[in-house]
Amino acid sequence: MDNLLPLSTPHHLLEVPFFGDAYDNLGFFTYPDRRGWDPRRLQHGDYGQRSSMDAASFTQAWLFFGTIGEVTGVPVRGTNFIRVSEPDGRLLVTTQRLQFYLEIWRAKATRASRSASQKRATRERAKVCLDFMMEWTGSVLLVPEHPEVAVSIEILLVTLVDTFKEIYGLEAWEAPSDLGNDVKNRDLELGLNHGVHKYLKARMVAQGWCPYRLESFADVVPTDALYTLSLMGTKELRSGHNSCTEDSCVGNHVDEKTYNETPRHVKAGCKCGFVMADVEKAISIIEQGQIPLATVFVDSEKQVCLKITPYRPGLTYIAISHVWAHGLGNPDENALRSCQLLELDLLLTRTYNDQNIGDTSTDAKNVYFWIDTLCLPLRPSHCRKAGIKQMRRCYEAAAAVLVLDKHLRRCTLYTPSITTELLLQIAISDWRFRVWTLQEAIFAKRLIFQFIDGQVDADELIVAHYSSPASENFAHINQFLTINLLFNLGVDISAVKGEELRVRHSSLLSLFFSLQGRTISKPEDEPLCSASLLGQDHVLGAILDCREEDRMKEFWRTQARVPAWLPFIDGPKIEETGYTWAPSTLMYKVQSLGGTPIVSDDLYGPTESAIKYKLQSLPRTPVVSQDLAEFEPGGPWLRITKPGFLLLKQKEDNGPSVTATMDSVFRITDDRGHSKMLITTIISALAVASSMYMLITVIYNLYVHPLAHIPGPRGWSATRLRFIWALLRGTIVHDFDQLHRRYGPLVRTAPDEISIADGHGWIDIYSANPQFLKDPTWWKSQPGHPDSLLSAIDPDKHANIRRALAPGFTPRALKAQEHLVQRYVNLLVQRLREQVVENGNLLEIDIAPWFNYTTFDIFGELGFGESFDCLQHSRYHPWIALLFNSVKAASIVAATRFYPWLKSLLMKCIPQSLRKMQMDHYNQIVDKVQRRLSWELQQPDLMSHVIDDNGKTALPLGELNATFMILTTAGSETTATVLTGTLNYLVQNPEKLATLVEEVRGAFKSELDVSMDAVRNLQYLNAVINEGLRLCPPVPWMLPRLVPPGGRTVCGVWLPGGTRLSLQPYSLYRNAQKFHLATTFIPERWLPAASRDPDSLFFQDERSAVQPFSTGPRSCMGIHIAWAEMRLILAKLLLVFDFEAVQGKELRWEDLRTFLLVEKRPLDVRMRLA
């Protein structure tokens, strides 16, 4: 089932064993006879004298492997669908190669050389098999002793049917086949095998899923989507539902009496107290009809404090939407703990900055927010009621609503599917299933969700998802999202590409659907939320003024009118005379409306006078379902067998109803009655012309372009938009990796670009003569800017710059500078030792910034004669902070070069502040270079080799400035990236860490013994660093080179001149065909014995494919410095400190984004003195 939606962290994967039988490819329908099985007995669980293992083996061979071969027309070889489980060696079924079979099927169906009869035969053969499968599997869980077989068959059937529709169209699917079946009415049952669903639901409940939530959606979600959902959900989501049933969920109910008995600190071990809000001030503000806002600050005594301020027009604030059970509530007092407030303030600050939330206030230094726990007084009751009445306004006036859900805050933004997984995580979150949070979502101007590593705007996420061609690959996932998320958020599906996505609830019908499956701790609060969502302030006031137990009755009493279908839906009703027609809750399952004819516009008047209206008899018409009513002989009267009325107001004159045609309803006219057709015609013509141009371009790129024969997804090959989207999202490296796993070493990733994950690429592209020049689209300097070592495209110019710099990067020059490098490595150890001692010899720290502090300080000293003082002050120099903040902007600038007409739009995505940062970035380097040039030589450094005895530079000043700006990044950030990744893998592999520690401490007695020459000879240290370079390449994808004019053969494939080629170290280094256990951290593969001993598991590893410093005339000049820094830093740290991982805070390198450079996340480790 590897062909389903890829997830960042799948849980509880269902492994399907290979039971051993190989399909013989001699005919699908006769296979049971050849094997001596009676399918009808198998269907009823009768295996005769054979075991369940035998039954599973036969069923898998026939209905899984056999179906693939029969439908696609490609003989099935079992080895294509079998993988070996690591490390136990079991044989498991995999569908990673299924896409290859589907592509051959598509080719057979569309190949011009095939006759019409051949194509028809291919189609009919597939149709007959799929018809049989849908008919035969039905709702049975085949071989229930091994249910994973039935699940894999059902998911395969869904995939094949969807592919059939894609290839041949819906008409061909609905047409009768040679079996005489008509599947049109059964199409809705596709993927809804009752037996399989029952098994998957039971499996999910056993994993901790709430049965009430599953009941609200599982039965209508096809198997492939339901299985995908079963792999999701953090332990926070799947906990606390042991007492839930299919009829109710108590997992997030709040017991006010015991709520504060559980400490709810941000971190374990914290003992901070509560900070009270100024309740009197909040009451005063509410009584004046205003909104109280909170701000957090730390006073002069370092105490966390709260300030309550009235909202005024122009003041920007964020409203918090949260689930009380997650810890940010307080039923006893308007207070939160100090640590909670500090974390809130941090999250709010990041939201303001990252989401570009504008602030027009004069007091911009404060971060204003509204949260019910602090800003809605608990007492007195009249003030609390007044606060509840204005809650809708609190969310409407906010610049944004920030959603804090403990499950989402454990989920990463950086997912393989980019948008789809994020939407699914929101759809299954606790926040999505609470009643109060519905209004908080719908009334928000902007709805922002907090994840573990950032925030995402809901509207932007939805638009990006439904605008992406990739979303079309998962139709059933989209079906689930539409029903269970978009509709529940009030999203207008038809406006997904428009501006206003979320719409207010104006009818009870839409409110009914949005409340399905939600829960609330206090049932008496449901009418409050419902009235607020409907915008009925007068109803809300009446409800608040009555007794709590009468609130739902008061809700219905004060409705001006109700839908005609309301009295006849299933579900619990108010058990009180005069109200037995009224539902006691709006949260009843959506099935209560299933099949009932609903005409939402046919309403009758106030409930007190409803008796005045009569049921109008209906003529016999196909509109009325016979399942709901049956007609009495002799007249047009209905005898109701199940609630299913259509209520109409009886007309006084008994005259005919007036109807309007669709034409009269939708015709647009001006004030003179003239049809506005001209502008529509012009717009339509322009739209058609644009569409035709795009269509022709897409067809050319897919079928005529010289690169059309290169494998790759059509969405990437047709236009560059998918490439740019991945670039801007920072997921391009992982997207490329998925593509290479699917399509092989050469993948077409844009109309004119090829991505390569083949070791021969280093020779064919980077060592070729004449050179494959750098692609100017990526590398060329901005107009008016001088060239640098990296941006110089002309080989001669590049050679001149490199020649001037080379003397400073030789091993001899490095040896002369060892004392400088040692100085800052020692300072790193000293600063960390101080922190460990201050924390009682046990320090939990994010060590990633410390590697950057060190490498930037070293390069500052070597390049400019002065460090950046990062280690001295234990923080980033402002210039380095500018560097990190400008990396994303560089990706946007790169994207504009492909579509110049989009430049103005994309450049607006770069905040003005960030543009200023980029200019400051350059000016800081110019200043440092100028200061260094004005000094007399004190000691040899990199710059001293560029200056002659007369003070003249070997390069023009502009080129020198530009080059040293690049070298500062290339010589610092990349080395820190490898150190971070390597230490991350070491602490996650304690046995490897122990081996390295033993080697280091066996070689050195003190820090003074650690020298460049000494560490160079540590075999296991070198192996660890090599493995770190393999799994965490500092440059995970190489920016493109151009095939020279006339074309060249690259990796055995001829490519035309001008083709863009980018090598993918990340994908290449993790290729299982190149490295044994390719994604596992195993330094032993780099030891000398591994390459000499033919019996070694790693003997066949293609170690020459790993070129982290590139190769050829443009290889990295700083290789010697980088190796020296990595060896010294690791050796000294492991000599002085013991390291271990922090449970629950593991860093997954596979999840990190790349914006030209790797965007590192915190690496939390525990340290103590050795």
N, C-alpha and C positions, 0 to 999 in steps of 0.2 A: 504493500500500500504506500510505496514511496512516491507514487505519482500524485498524491494529494497535496493540499496546501502545505508548503514548508513552514515550520514553526521555529521560533527562536529557541524555546526550551520545552520540547514535548515531554509530557509525563505519562507514565503507564502505557508505553507503546505496546500494541498487541502484536506479538511475534507469532507468525504463522509457520509451523514446522513443515518441512518437506517430508511427506510420508513415504516416499520411495518409488511410487509407480510412475513410469514414464509414459506419456501419451504417444501412441504409435503412428499418428498422422495418416491413418488408413480410412478415415470416415467417422464423422461425429456421431451420427445417429445409429450406427451399427457397432459402436465401441462397446456398449454394455453386453451385447451378445458375444463379442469376441472374448470378453472377460468373464462371462458366465454370471452376470448380475441381472436381476429383475428390477428395473427402475421403480416400478410401482410399489414393490415391497420395501425398497430402500426409502421411498418417500414417507412410508408409515413407520419407519424405524425397525423394520424386520430385516436382520442381516443373515438369517438362516443360521448356518453353523459357523459363520465367520465372526471375527471380533470387530469391535468398534474401530480399531486401528486399520483393519482391512477396509472397512466401509469408508473411513476418512481418506485412505490412500486412493481408492477407486474414485470417490466423489471429486477429490482434488484433481486427479488426472483427467477425468472426463469433463467436468463442468468448469474448471479453471483453465488448465492448459489446453484442453480440447476446444473450449469456446474461443480462446484467443486465436488458435490456428484456423478454426472454421470461419470466424467472422472476418479476420484480416486477410485470410488466404495465404498466410506465411507459415510454413511448417515450423512447429514449435520444437526447439531444443531446450530441454529442461535446464541446462546449465546457464541459459540466458536469464533465468528467473530464480536462480538459487545463489545465495551468498553464505559464507561461513561466518558463524557468530564468533566474535572475539570475547573472551579468550577460550570458551569451552569447546569450540569447534563444531557446534551443532549446525545442521543444514537448515536454513530458513528460506522462505519464499520472499522474493523481492520483485518489485515492479519497476525498478529503475530503467530497465530496457524496454518497457512496454511502449514508450513513446516511439521507439524505433519501428516497432511493428505497426503502430498507427500511421506513421509517416509513409510506410510502404503501401498500406491500405489506401491512403489518400492518393498516392501516386498512381496506383492501379486504376482508381476511379476517375482520374483526370487526365491521364497520359493520352496525348493525341494519337499515338501510334496504335492504340487499342480500338477495336471496332465497337460499334454501338452494342452489338450482341454480347461481346465480351464484358463490357461495362455493366450491361443489364444483368448478366449472369453473376458477376461479382456482387452487385447490389442485392440480388434476390437471395443469394447464398447467405449473405450476412443477415438479411431480414428474416429469413426462415429460422435461422438459429436463434436470433434474439427474440422472436415471437415465442418460440418454444421455451426459452429460458424464462421469460416473463410468465408464461402460462404454467410451467411445470414447477418452478420454485415457489410461486404463490406466496403464502404466508407461513411456510414451514421452515423451522430451524433444522436443516439437514444435519444428521449425525450430531445430535446435541451433546454427546460426550466430548466432542472436539469442536466447539462452536466457532473457533477462529476460522475454520475452513468455510463455513457458511457466510461469515462476515466478509471474507476476502472475495468470495464469489459474488455476493450482492454488490459490493463496491465495484468490482470489475464490470458487472452488468450495467450499472449506472454510467460508468465511463464509456463503455462501448456504445450504448444507446445515444448518449450525448454526441459522441463522435459521428455516429451514423447520421444524426440530424444535421450536424455541421457539414458533412460531405454531400449528402443527397437532398437535404431540405426536409421540412416538416411534412409536406405532402407525401413524399415517398415513405416516410415513417408511418403515416396514418393510413396508407393504402393497404388493402388486404394482401397477404402474401400467399404463396403456394399452399400454406397450411390452412388457408381459408379463415384466418383469424383477423379480427378487426381490433387493433390495439388502441383506437382513438379514445375509447372510454376508460381504458386501463392506464393511460399515460400518467394520470395523476397518482397512480399507485407505484410508479417507478421509484425504487429505492425505499419503499415503505413496507418491506417484509415484516409482518407482525412478530414472527419468531425472533428474527435478528434484532429488531428494535427492543424487544423485551429483554433479550440477553444484554445488549449494550446498556440499557437503562439500569439493569440490576448491577452490572459491572461498575457503572458510574456511581451508583448509590454506595456500593462497597468501598469506593475510593473516597467517599465523603461528600459527594454532591447532594444537594438538597432535593428530595423526591418531589416536593411541591413545585419547585422551579422546573424540574424535568417534565412534570406533568403538564406544565403550561405551554411547552413547545415541542417536546421530543417526538410526539406521535405524528407531527406534520413535517418533520425535518428528515429529508432523505438520508439514507444510511451513511453516505460518504461525508456529509456535513456533520451528522451526529457523531461519527467516529472522530472527526477532526476536533469537535468540541470536547470530546472525552479526553483528549490529550492536553487540554488547556487547563488553566486554573491553578493558582498557587496554593500552597497549603493553607494560607489565610482564607481563601475562598472555600476550600473543601473541609473546613473545620466548624464545629459547633452545630451540626445539623443532625445529630444522632436522634433527637427527639422529634424531628420533623416527619410528617406523613404526606401522602399524596394530596391531602385536603387542607393542610395548613403548614406554615413555616414559622418556627419559633426561634430560628437561629440568630436573628439580630434583634430580638425583642429586648427591651430594656426594663429591668426591675429597679425602679427608683430607690427602693429601700436598701439595696445592696450595691448599687452602681459604684459608689465611691469607696467601697471596701477593697476593691481591686486597684492597686497602684497603677497609674496610667502614665508612667514617665516615658520620655523619648528613648532613653537608653537604660539598660539594666544597671542597677547600682546607684542610680540618681536618687537623691533624697530631698529634692527641693520641695518647697511648699506652694500653696495656692496664692495667686495674686488676684485680688478682688477688683472688679470694675466699680466705678463710681455710680452706684445704682441710683442715688438721688439725682445725679446729673442726668442720667438716662431717662428717668421718669419725667423730669422737668422738660427735657427736649421732646419727648413723645407727647406730653400734654399740650405742647405748643404746635403739634401737628408736624414736627420735623423728625428726621431720621438720626438716631445717635450712631456715631462712628467711633471706632477704637483705633488707637495707635499704641505701639510698644516702644518703650525707651528704657535705657539703663541710666540710673541717676549717679550722682557723684560718689555714692557709697557702693557702687556696682550692684545695686539691687534692681531687679526687673520690675518695671512699673507700667501701669496702664493709664491712658488718658482718654476720656470720652469727650467728643466734639460734635456739635450739630452739623449736619450736612448743609451745604449752601451751594447754589448753582455755580458750576465751574470747578468744583472740587472733585477730584478723581479718586474713586475708591473701588475696591474689589470686594464682592460678597463671597463668603465661603459656603459651599454646599458640602455637607458631610453626613455620614451615618453615625448616629449617636453611639451605637454599640462599638464603634471603632475607637472611642476614647476621648473625643473632643466635646462631649456633653458634660453637663453637671446639673442634676436635678435638685441639688440642695442650695446652691448659691451661684450667683453670676461671677464665676471665677474659673480660671484655668491655672495649671501649674506653670512655674517659671520656665521650665525646659520646653513645654508645649508652646508658650508664647514666643520664645526665641526662635524655635523652629518655624512657627507660623510667619514670623517677621522675615526670616530668611527666604522662605518659599514665596512670599508675596513680593519681596524685592526682586527675586529672580524672574517672577512672572511679569512685573512691570518692565524689566529690562529686556527679557527674551521675547516677549510678545508685543513689544512696541506699544504699550498702553500709554497713551498721551496723558499729560498732566498740565492743565491750564491754570492750576492754582498757584498762588503766590507762596505757598508753604510746601514746595515740592520735596523738601528734605524728609518729610514725614510720610510714612506708608499707611494710608487710611484703609480700614477694612470694616466689614460688618459680618458678624457671626452671631447666631441666635443665642449661643451660650453666654455671651457677654452683653449683647445689645438689646436683648428682649427680657425685661425684668420678670423675675418669677413672682414677685409680689409687689404691690397689692393686685388683686385679681382684675380690678377695673382697668388698671394701667396695662397689665399683660394682655387683656382683650383688645385694648386700643393698639398695642404693638402688633398683635396678630392681624388686625384689620389692615395695617399698613405694610405687612410683609411683602405683598406683591410689589409695592412701590420700592421697597428696599432692593429687590433684585432688578427691577426695571431701571432704576436710576444708576445702578452700578456700571462702571466701565466694562466690567467682566465678572463672570461668576467662575470661581476656581473650585473644581471638584477634587476633594481629598477622600480617596477610598483606599483602604489598606491593601487590598488586592492589587489595584492598579499601581500603587506606589512600590510594589515588588516586581512590576513588569517593565521591560525595557522598551524604549522607543525604536530601537534599532533591530528591526525584524526582517527576515528574508523576503516577506511579501510586502514590505513597506507600509501599506495602509490597512490591508485586510485584517491582519492579526490584531492591530490596535483596536479596530472597530469591534472585533469579536470579544476582545478582553473587556471592553466597555459594556458590551451586550450581556455578558455573564457576571458582571460585577455586582456586589451587594448594593451599591449605590443605585444601579438600574432597577432593582426590585423593591425599592422603598417608595411609599406614597408621597411623603413630603418632598422628596427630591424631584418629583415630576414638575411641580410649579417652578422650582428653582432652575430647572433646565429651560422650560418654555419661556419664562419671562426674561431670560438673560439676553443682553445685547450680544455678548460673546460668551460662549461656553468653553472653558478651558479645562483640560484634564491633566492632572499631575501624575507623571510616571516616575520611575526611579531615577531617570537620568534627564529629565526635562519635562516640558509641558507641550501640549498640542491643542490647537484650536479645533473644536468639533466641526464647525462649518468648513474650514479649510480641509480637514481630514476627509469629510464626506465627499466634497467636490473632487478632491484629488483621486479618491478611490473610484468613483463612478465615471470619472473622465479618463481613467487609465485603461488602455486596451487589456492589460493583464487581468483586470477584474473579471473580464468576460470568460476567463478560463475556469471560474469557480461559480457556476450559475446557482448551485444549491446553497452555497455559502451566502451569495447575495440574496437569495430568497429568504434565508433565515434572518439576515440583517434587516431586510425591508420590513418583515413582520415583527421582529422582536427588538429592534432598536429604533429604526427611523420613525416608524409609526408611533412608537411609545415616546419619542422625543417631540412628536408633533411636526415631523419633517414632511414637507410637501414633496412627494416623490417626483412630481412633474416639474418641480422647480430646482432640482438638484444642480442644474447648471446655471441657475439664476442667482439673484442676489439674496432674497429673503427665503431662507430654507425653513426655519421653524415658524409655525403658524399657531395662533391662539385657538383654544378649543371654543367653538361657538355652538356646538351641539352635544347632546348627551351621548349620541352614538359614538362620536370620536373619543369622548371621555371614557366611555365604557371600554373601548379597545385599548386605550392607553393605560388603563388601570389593571388590565388583565395580569394576573400572576404577581402583583405587588403585595406587599405586606405593610402593616403598621402596628406599632406597639400598643397604641391606644385606639381601639375601634371608634371611640366617640370623636376622634379627630378627623376621620374620613370625610364627613360632610363639610368640615371647614375647608379642607383642601379642594373638594369638588366645587364648592361655591366660588372659591378664589380662582380656580382654573377657568370657570365659566364667566368670570368677570362680573359676578352678581354680588355687589357690595351690600345691597339691601338684604339679600338672603344670608350673607355672612354675618351681618349684624343681628338678624333675627336668631340665627343659630347660637351665637355667642350669648344671647340674652336668655336662652331657655335652659332647662336642665340637660345635663350631659346625656342622660339616657333617652331624651326626646329629640336629639339633634337630627337624626336621619328622618324622623317623621316631620320635623320642622322644615327640613330641606325640601321634601316633596310638597308640603303644604304651601310653601311660598313660591313655587314655580308658577310662572304665568301660564305655561302650557307644557305638555309632555308629548313625546312621540306616540303615535297610534299603536306601535308594536310593544310598548313598554309593559302593559299589564300581562302580556302573554308569554314572556320569556321564562325559561326555566330558572331555578335558583331560589335561595331563601327569600322570604317575604316578611314584612312587618306583621307581627301577630297581634293586631289591634283592630277593632271594628272600624270600618271606614278606610283602612289602609292595607288591607290584605292583598291588594293588587300591587302595592309598592315594594320594590326590592329593598331588602335591608342592607345591602352592600352593592357597590358598583364594581367590586373586585372579583366578581364571580367569573369563572372560566369562560373564555370566548365561545366554547362549544354551545353555550346556552342560546346563542343567536344563530347557530348553524342551521341552514335550511329554512329559516323563517323569512317569509317575504317582508322586507322592510322598505317602507317608503318614508324616508326621514322628513320629507316636507309636508306630509299629511298629518297635521296636528289638530288636536282638539283643545278646547279652551280650559279655563281653570278647573282644577280637579273637583271642586265642590259641585260643579254643574255638569260633570261628565255624563251623568245619566241622561241628559237631554239628547245625546247623540246615539244613533242606532247603528247596528251592523247592517250594511247594505249587501243584499244577496249578490253573488257573483255568477255570471254565466260560465258555462264550461269552457275553459280556455287553457291552452298549454302553459300559460304563465303560472298557474297554480299547480304546485307539485302534488301528484297523487299520493306521495308518501305522507303528506300532511293532512289531507282531507279526502273524503270520497263523496261522490254525488249520489243523492237520493233519486231513485227513478221517478219520473213524472214531473220534474220541475227543476229550475235552476237554484236548488238549495244545497248548502254544504252541511254535512254532518262532520264535526271536528273530531278527529282521532288523535290529534296531537296539536298543541298550540301552534297555530299558523295562520292567523287572521290578517286581513288587510282592512283597516278601519278607515272609512271615508265619512265625511260629514254629509248627512242627508240633506239634499237641496230642497228648499221650500216648494219650488214649482215642479219638482221631480223631472226637470228638464235634463237634457244631455250635458255631459261634461264638456268644457271647452278645452281643446288641445291646441298646441302650437307645433308647427313643423320645426325640425332642426335648422332649416334655412332661416326661418324668421327669427329664431332665437339668437343665432350667431352672426347675422348680417350686420355689418358696421356701416353706419351712414353718418353724414355730417348734419349740421343744424337745418339744412335745406332738404334733407332726405336723399341726397346724392350718395351713391356708393363710393367708398374710398378705395377704389381698385387700382388706380394708377401707381400710387406709391408702393402698394403691395406687389404689383407686377414687377416694378423696377427692383425691389428688394429680392423678389423671388429669382429674377434673372441673374442678379449678381451672385446670389447664393448658389444657383445652379452652375454658373461659370466657375466659381471658386471650387465647388465640389468636384467638377469635372477635371479641373487642373490638378487638384490633389489626387483624384482617383487615377489619372493618367500617370502622374509621378510615382504613385505607389505601385501601379502595375509594372511600370518600367523597372523600378528598383527590385521588384520581386522576381520578375520573369525574364527581363531583357538585359539588365545590367551585367557587365563582365564578371561581377562577383556573385551572380545569382546561384552558381553551383556550390558556393561555400555554405556549409550547414549553419543554421542559426534560427532563432525564433523570428517569425514573420513580423511581429510587432517591432522588433529592433531593426530588421533589415529594411522595412518599408520607409521609415523616416528616422531622423536623429532625435526625435522628441523623447523617446524612451531612454536613450542614452543620457540626455541632458537632465531628465528627471532624476535618474539614479545619481548623477554627478552632484546635483544640488541637494539631494537628500543625504549624501554621504554614504550611500549603500553600494556604490559602483563596484567596489572590490568583491563584496560578497555576492552581488548579482552576477558578476563575471564568473565567479567560482561555481555558482549553480549552473550557469550556462555551459561551462567546460565539462562539468560532471555529466551533463545531459547530451551534449553534442560532440565532445571530443576535443583534441588539442587546438584545432583551428575553428573559431566561431566568428561569424559575421555579426558585429555588434552595432553597425550603422550602415547606411547604404554604401559608403566607401571606406569602411574601416574593418580590420580583422584583429581579433584578440587572439594571442598565441600563448599556449601553455605547454611548450615543448623546449627541452634543453638545447636542441639544435638551433633555436632562435638566437642564442647568444653568439653563435658563430656566423650564421647566415645574415643577421641584421647588424650586430654591433662590431663585428670584426671584419666585415666585408670591405673590399676595395674595388671600385669606388664606394665611398661611404653611403649608407642610407642616411640622408640628411634629416635633421630634426624638422618636425612639422611646424611651419611658421605660425599656423593658427594657434598653437599652444606656446611656442617658444619665443616668437619674435617680440622684441621690446616694443613698448608703447611708443607712438610717434613722439619724437623729441627727447626720448630717453636713451642714454648710452647703452651699448651692449655690455654684457658681463660674461664670466666664464661659462655660465649655463645658457644664456640667451644668444650667444654668438653662433649663428647657423653656418656661416661660411667656414669651412675647415681650416683655411689658412689663418683667418682671424682668431679662431679658437686656439689654434696651435701657438700663436704668438702670445696670447694671454697666459696659456698654460706654461709656456716656456719661461715666462717672467716669474711665475709663482713657484715653479717646481723645486728650486733649491731649498725652500723653506719646509718642504714636505718629505725630504729624504730621511732615511733611518738615522744618518749622522746628525742632521739638524734636530731630529727628535731627541736623540741622546743628549744633545747640548741643552735641551729645554726640560730634561726630566725633573730637575729640582722644582720648576714651576708647576708641573703637573702634580708632583708629590705634595706640594704645599696645599693645594686645594683638596686633594683626596684626604689628606690628614685633617684639614679643617672640617670636611664632611663628617669624618669619624668623631671629631671633637664635639661638634654641635649635637650630633645624635646621642653621644655618650652623656652629655649634659642633660638632655631631655629624659633619657632613661633613668638617670639617677634621681632627677626631680620627681619622677613618677614611681618611686619605690622599686626600681629595677624591673618594672613591667610596663612597657609603653606600647599602646596601640596607636599606630600612626599611618597616615597616607604617605608612603615613601616616594611615590612617583615624582612629586615636585622637587624632592631633594636631589634626584638624579639630574633634573634640569638645572637646578641651582649650580651643581658642580660642573657640568659640562659647559654651561654658558660662562661661568667664571673662568674656567680654564681657557676657553677660546678668547674671552675678552683680554686676558693677560697675554696670550700668544699672538693675537692679531692686532691689538691696539695698545699694548703696553700697560693696560689697566683693566682690572676685572669689573664685573657688574655689581660686585658686593652682595650677591644674592645670599651666599652662605653667611656672610658677616651679619646680615640683618634677618636671616631666615625668612626671606620673602623674595618675590620676583622684583627685579628692577622694572620700573615703569615701561622701559623700552621693550622688554621681553613680554610684558603683558600686552603691549600693543601688537607684538608679533602674533601671539596666539589669537587675539581678537580679529586679526585681518585675514586669517587663513580661509574662512568661509567666504569672505568677500572675493578672494582670488578665484574661487570656483565659479562665482557668479560672473566675474569678468571674463573668465574662459568661455562660459556658456554664450556670452553675447557675441563672441567672434564667429560662431556658427550661424547665427541669425542676426545680422546687423540691424535688420528692421525691427527686431525686438529689443535692441540695445537700450533704448530710453526706458522701456518698461522694466527690463530686468535690473538696470542700474538703480531704479527707484527702490529695489529690494535692499540696496545697501544703504543703511542709515547714514545721514550726513555726518554723524559723530564718527562712524567707522571710516568714512572717506578721509576725515581729518586725521584719524589715527594712522592711516596708511601714509599720508604725507609726513606726519610726525616721525613715523618709523624711518623713512628715508633720511629726513633731516638729522635725526640722531646719529645715524651712521656717518653722514657727511661731517658732522661735528667731531666725532671720534677720530675719523681719518685725518682731519685737519690738525687736531691736537697732536696726534702721533707723529705727523710729518714735521711738526715744529719742534719736537724734542731732539735733544742730542742722544745718540745711541748709548744706552746704559747696559743693555744686554741683547743678545741676538733673539729676534722673534720673527714671525712670518713677514712683517712689513719690512724688516731690515734688508731682506733679500731683494726687495723691489726698488730700494733707494740706492743710488750710486754715491760715490764719495763726495760729489758736489751737491748732494741733496735733491737731485733730479730723480723722478720716478720712471721706471721702465715702461709704464703704461700711462695713457692719458688720464687725467684726474677723474673724469667722469666714469671711465671704465673701472678705475680703481675703486671708486665709491660703490658702484653697482656690484662689483665682484665681491667686495668684503661684506656687503649686506647679505648676499646669497650665502657666502661661506659661513657667516655667523649662524645661520639657520642650519645649513647642511652639516656643519661641524659640531653642532650641539644637540639640536632637537632629535636628530636621527639616532645618535648614540644613546641618548636618554631613553628613547623608545625601546631599543633592544634591551637595555638594562632592566627596564620596567617589565617587559615581557618575560625575560629570562628568570628574574627573581619570582615573578608570579607563578611560573611553571615549577620552580624549585619548591616553593612553600606548599604547592598543591601535590607535590610528589616527595614526601619526606624521606623516602629511601634514597632518592637521587641526591637530595640536599645533604643527607648524612654522609654519603660517599665523597662528595665534594669537600665538606667540612673536614673530614678525616684527612684528605689529601693536603688541604691548605695548612691545617694545624700541625700536620706531620712534617711539613716543609719549613715552617717558620715558627720561631719561638717568640718573636716580638714584631711590632709594626716596623721597626727599623730594618728588619731583615728583608722586607718586601720591596724588591726593585723590579724595574722593567725586564732586566735580563733574567732574573730568577723566576718570575711568573710566566715567562715565555715557555718554560720547560715543564709546566704542570699539564700533563696530558689530559686529565679529566676536566680541568678548568677550561682548556681549549675546546674539549668536546662539548661541554655545557654551553659555551658561548656559540659554537657553531650550530648547535641545535636550537638555541635561542634565535639566531639569525635566520634559521630555516623556518621556524614556526611564527616568528614575529619580524618579518623583514621590514627594515626601516623605510623602504620605499616599496609598498606592496603592489604597485602597478607602475610600469614604466610608461611615461608619456610618449605619444606616437612618433615614429620615424616614417619617412616616405620612401616607397619603392622607387628606385631611380628610373628615369625615362627608358622606355623600351621593355620594362618588365624584368623580373628576376624570379628564380625558383627559391622559395623559402620553405623549409621543413618539408621538402619533397613536393610542394605544390607551386605551380607557376602562377604568379600574380602580376597584373598589369601595372605599368608605371603610374605613380601618383597615389597608389593605394596606401592608406594609413595603416601602420602596424604597431600594435602595443603589446609588449611582453607582460605576462602576468606572473610575477614571482610567487605571489600568495597562492594562486591555484596550482602552479607548477610544483611548488615545494610540498604541497599537501596531496599530490596525486598518488593514489594507491598503486598505480602501475610503475611509479618511479621509486617509491620508498615503501618498505615493509612497515605496517602499522603507521601509515603516513601522518595521521593526526595525533599521534601519541608522542609525548616528550620522552625520548630515549637517547641520551647523550652517547650511549655505548656504540651507536652506529658510526660514530666519528673516531673511535679508537683505532689504532693501527691494525689490531687483530681482525677487526670487522672487514677490512678491505683485503686482507691477506688469506683469511681462512675460508675456503669454499663451503665449509659446513656452517658458517655463521649465517644467522637469519638475515643479516644486513649486507651480505656479500654482494647481492645484486643491486643494492641501492645506487641510484645514479647521482652520486655526490657531486659530480662535475656540473650538474644542472643548477646547483646552488651558487649563485654569483651575487651576493648581497651588495657588493661594491661595483657591480657591473663589470664590463670587460671592454677591450678595444681602446682606441685613442681617446675616448671620452670617459674612461673609468674614473672612479672616485680617487681624487688625489690624497684624501685624508685617511686612507686605509690604515696606515701605520699608527697615526695618532689615535684613531678610533679603537684599534685593538689594544693599544697600551692603556687607554682610559678604562676600557671594559675589564681587562685583566686586573689592573690595580684596584679599581673600586670594589669589584666582587671579592677579591682576595682579602683586602683589608677589612671589609664589612664582616665577612664570615670568620675571620680570625678573631675579631673583637666581640661580635654579637651572636646570639642564638636567635633564629627567626622561626616563626610558625604562622600558619594561615589563621585568619579570623573567621570562624564558622559563620555562615550566612552572608558573608561579604566577599565571597569569591569573585574574582574578576574573570569573565569569559572573554578571552581575546577575540574569539570569533564574532562577538557582537559589536566590536568597536567600529565606528564610522571612519571614513577617510575623506578628507577634503585636501587632496594633494598630499598632505601629511596625515598620519594617523592621529585621530582625536582621542587622546588617552583619557581614561576614567580613573577614579581613585583606586590605588592598590593598598588596601588596608592590611597591615601585618602587625604581629606582636613581636616585640624585641626585648631582649634582656641581655645583660652582660654575660659573656661566656665564663 
